[in-house]
């Protein structure tokens, strides 16, 4: 499902995501296709900005 797709999250799931074929991105928030990704609670403001941009398109 995520093979070759970019993903992020807490560092606790990094190995799992990479083992699933994802390309790990160390960023507070970003969007790829229709998915909006964020890492941790502290990054919620960045995540919300990305989500609003995605929804407004």
DRENVO-215632 format. One line per 5 residues: number of its first residue (from 1); their letters; for each residue x, y, z of C-alpha. Coordinates in nm, 3 decimals. Each point is the difference from the previous one (the first is absolute). Layout:
# residues N
NUM) A) X Y Z  ...;
# end
This chain:
# residues 57
1) XXXXX) 0.000 0.000 0.000  0.281 0.245 0.085  0.276 -0.150 -0.212  0.192 0.291 -0.150  -0.226 0.260 0.165;
6) XXXXX) 0.125 0.262 0.240  -0.104 -0.030 0.364  0.078 0.139 0.341  -0.109 -0.046 0.359  0.157 -0.045 0.339;
11) XXXXX) 0.346 -0.154 -0.010  -0.150 -0.307 0.169  -0.165 -0.104 -0.328  0.283 0.096 -0.236  0.133 -0.355 -0.037;
16) XXXXX) -0.351 -0.138 -0.051  -0.075 0.251 -0.274  0.330 -0.064 -0.175  -0.054 -0.376 0.028  -0.338 0.055 -0.167;
21) XXXXX) 0.183 0.167 -0.288  -0.060 0.365 0.086  0.260 0.271 -0.049  0.051 0.161 0.342  -0.019 0.381 0.011;
26) XXXXX) 0.120 0.189 0.307  -0.233 0.300 -0.027  -0.262 0.141 0.238  -0.270 -0.029 -0.267  -0.036 -0.045 -0.373;
31) XXXXX) -0.240 -0.125 -0.263  0.043 -0.263 -0.267  -0.294 -0.059 -0.232  -0.312 -0.004 0.220  0.184 -0.090 0.321;
36) XXXXX) 0.100 0.260 0.259  0.268 -0.116 0.241  0.114 0.131 0.337  0.250 -0.132 0.251  -0.096 0.071 0.360;
41) XXXXX) -0.232 0.213 0.214  0.241 0.295 -0.003  -0.033 0.011 -0.380  -0.380 0.036 -0.001  0.009 0.367 -0.111;
46) XXXXX) 0.211 -0.093 -0.306  -0.225 -0.298 -0.069  -0.311 0.218 0.020  0.146 0.250 -0.249  0.071 -0.281 -0.247;
51) XXXXX) -0.347 -0.145 0.053  -0.170 0.335 -0.059  0.203 0.049 -0.321  -0.100 -0.346 -0.120  -0.368 0.053 0.077;
56) XX) -0.008 0.341 -0.166  0.123 -0.133 -0.335;
# end
